[in-house]
Amino acid sequence: LHVKGTNFQVNVWQALLAIPSGRLVSYQDIATHLGKPKAARAVASAVAANPAAYLIPCHRVIAKTGKFHKYRWGATRKKAMIAREAAANM
């Protein structure tokens, strides 16, 4: 898969690929992982710009509060994908 983005976006997308199936992380977790703990909003923007949503699993990212933010294909689909992954890992 060849995707185009800024260096920061590509780094965020690579971090998304490292999230195990069925696990959830926050935007803040990704920002911290990238060494930019104050960049949670920039991470959210990069996640939203993900050009290959299911292949680069942006559905595994939620707010630090546990809230599901907007998802391009709807919250119902996001929750269903998370539930399917969680069930498959049981």
Short mmCIF file of the C-alpha atoms (twelve columns), coordinates in Angstrom:
data_MODEL
# 
_entry.id   MODEL 
# 
loop_
_atom_site.group_PDB 
_atom_site.id 
_atom_site.type_symbol 
_atom_site.label_atom_id 
_atom_site.label_alt_id 
_atom_site.label_comp_id 
_atom_site.label_asym_id 
_atom_site.label_seq_id 
_atom_site.Cartn_x 
_atom_site.Cartn_y 
_atom_site.Cartn_z 
_atom_site.pdbx_PDB_model_num 
ATOM 1  C CA . LEU A 1  0.000   0.000   0.000  1 
ATOM 2  C CA . HIS A 2  1.394   3.391   -0.985 1 
ATOM 3  C CA . VAL A 3  -0.116  6.390   0.763  1 
ATOM 4  C CA . LYS A 4  0.859   10.024  0.547  1 
ATOM 5  C CA . GLY A 5  0.891   12.420  3.465  1 
ATOM 6  C CA . THR A 6  3.102   14.670  5.505  1 
ATOM 7  C CA . ASN A 7  5.862   13.048  7.551  1 
ATOM 8  C CA . PHE A 8  3.726   13.530  10.659 1 
ATOM 9  C CA . GLN A 9  0.669   11.918  9.046  1 
ATOM 10 C CA . VAL A 10 2.702   8.941   7.870  1 
ATOM 11 C CA . ASN A 11 4.159   8.531   11.372 1 
ATOM 12 C CA . VAL A 12 0.648   8.575   12.855 1 
ATOM 13 C CA . TRP A 13 -0.565  6.032   10.291 1 
ATOM 14 C CA . GLN A 14 2.405   3.781   11.092 1 
ATOM 15 C CA . ALA A 15 1.487   4.038   14.781 1 
ATOM 16 C CA . LEU A 16 -2.081  3.001   13.889 1 
ATOM 17 C CA . LEU A 17 -0.733  -0.097  12.174 1 
ATOM 18 C CA . ALA A 18 1.013   -1.091  15.409 1 
ATOM 19 C CA . ILE A 19 -2.215  -1.118  17.461 1 
ATOM 20 C CA . PRO A 20 -3.204  -4.754  18.037 1 
ATOM 21 C CA . SER A 21 -6.571  -5.878  16.747 1 
ATOM 22 C CA . GLY A 22 -9.272  -5.438  19.369 1 
ATOM 23 C CA . ARG A 23 -7.323  -2.817  21.335 1 
ATOM 24 C CA . LEU A 24 -8.151  0.855   21.686 1 
ATOM 25 C CA . VAL A 25 -5.797  3.776   22.222 1 
ATOM 26 C CA . SER A 26 -6.351  7.492   22.620 1 
ATOM 27 C CA . TYR A 27 -5.135  10.306  20.408 1 
ATOM 28 C CA . GLN A 28 -3.021  11.330  23.404 1 
ATOM 29 C CA . ASP A 29 -1.465  7.846   23.565 1 
ATOM 30 C CA . ILE A 30 -0.369  8.115   19.949 1 
ATOM 31 C CA . ALA A 31 0.974   11.639  20.435 1 
ATOM 32 C CA . THR A 32 2.992   10.471  23.429 1 
ATOM 33 C CA . HIS A 33 4.246   7.430   21.509 1 
ATOM 34 C CA . LEU A 34 5.485   9.764   18.760 1 
ATOM 35 C CA . GLY A 35 7.337   11.894  21.301 1 
ATOM 36 C CA . LYS A 36 4.932   14.800  20.893 1 
ATOM 37 C CA . PRO A 37 2.675   14.601  23.973 1 
ATOM 38 C CA . LYS A 38 0.987   17.951  23.265 1 
ATOM 39 C CA . ALA A 39 0.027   17.008  19.707 1 
ATOM 40 C CA . ALA A 40 -3.190  15.065  20.386 1 
ATOM 41 C CA . ARG A 41 -5.237  17.407  18.160 1 
ATOM 42 C CA . ALA A 42 -2.706  17.082  15.332 1 
ATOM 43 C CA . VAL A 43 -2.900  13.297  15.738 1 
ATOM 44 C CA . ALA A 44 -6.697  13.515  15.477 1 
ATOM 45 C CA . SER A 45 -6.355  15.468  12.234 1 
ATOM 46 C CA . ALA A 46 -3.908  12.910  10.838 1 
ATOM 47 C CA . VAL A 47 -6.227  10.061  11.838 1 
ATOM 48 C CA . ALA A 48 -9.116  11.826  10.081 1 
ATOM 49 C CA . ALA A 49 -6.973  12.200  6.941  1 
ATOM 50 C CA . ASN A 50 -6.260  8.458   6.786  1 
ATOM 51 C CA . PRO A 51 -6.764  7.471   3.128  1 
ATOM 52 C CA . ALA A 52 -7.195  3.724   3.751  1 
ATOM 53 C CA . ALA A 53 -9.371  3.550   6.841  1 
ATOM 54 C CA . TYR A 54 -9.839  -0.186  7.345  1 
ATOM 55 C CA . LEU A 55 -6.332  -1.112  6.216  1 
ATOM 56 C CA . ILE A 56 -4.837  1.570   8.448  1 
ATOM 57 C CA . PRO A 57 -7.075  0.982   11.492 1 
ATOM 58 C CA . CYS A 58 -8.132  4.461   12.571 1 
ATOM 59 C CA . HIS A 59 -11.250 2.942   14.151 1 
ATOM 60 C CA . ARG A 60 -9.055  1.814   17.075 1 
ATOM 61 C CA . VAL A 61 -8.518  5.395   18.266 1 
ATOM 62 C CA . ILE A 62 -10.830 7.075   20.753 1 
ATOM 63 C CA . ALA A 63 -10.705 10.143  22.973 1 
ATOM 64 C CA . LYS A 64 -8.785  9.973   26.248 1 
ATOM 65 C CA . THR A 65 -12.152 10.249  28.011 1 
ATOM 66 C CA . GLY A 66 -13.346 7.080   26.279 1 
ATOM 67 C CA . LYS A 67 -15.679 9.013   23.990 1 
ATOM 68 C CA . PHE A 68 -15.971 7.975   20.355 1 
ATOM 69 C CA . HIS A 69 -15.352 10.966  18.116 1 
ATOM 70 C CA . LYS A 70 -16.736 11.326  14.637 1 
ATOM 71 C CA . TYR A 71 -15.864 8.549   12.233 1 
ATOM 72 C CA . ARG A 72 -16.036 9.099   8.491  1 
ATOM 73 C CA . TRP A 73 -18.311 6.077   8.005  1 
ATOM 74 C CA . GLY A 74 -20.410 6.603   11.134 1 
ATOM 75 C CA . ALA A 75 -20.180 5.740   14.817 1 
ATOM 76 C CA . THR A 76 -22.277 2.599   14.377 1 
ATOM 77 C CA . ARG A 77 -19.792 1.133   11.916 1 
ATOM 78 C CA . LYS A 78 -16.828 2.105   14.125 1 
ATOM 79 C CA . LYS A 79 -18.388 0.410   17.160 1 
ATOM 80 C CA . ALA A 80 -19.229 -2.684  15.092 1 
ATOM 81 C CA . MET A 81 -15.638 -3.016  13.831 1 
ATOM 82 C CA . ILE A 82 -14.277 -2.639  17.363 1 
ATOM 83 C CA . ALA A 83 -16.764 -5.208  18.696 1 
ATOM 84 C CA . ARG A 84 -15.927 -7.674  15.914 1 
ATOM 85 C CA . GLU A 85 -12.210 -7.391  16.609 1 
ATOM 86 C CA . ALA A 86 -12.705 -7.741  20.365 1 
ATOM 87 C CA . ALA A 87 -14.870 -10.847 19.883 1 
ATOM 88 C CA . ALA A 88 -12.334 -12.396 17.518 1 
ATOM 89 C CA . ASN A 89 -9.609  -11.958 20.137 1 
ATOM 90 C CA . MET A 90 -11.511 -13.730 22.906 1 
# 
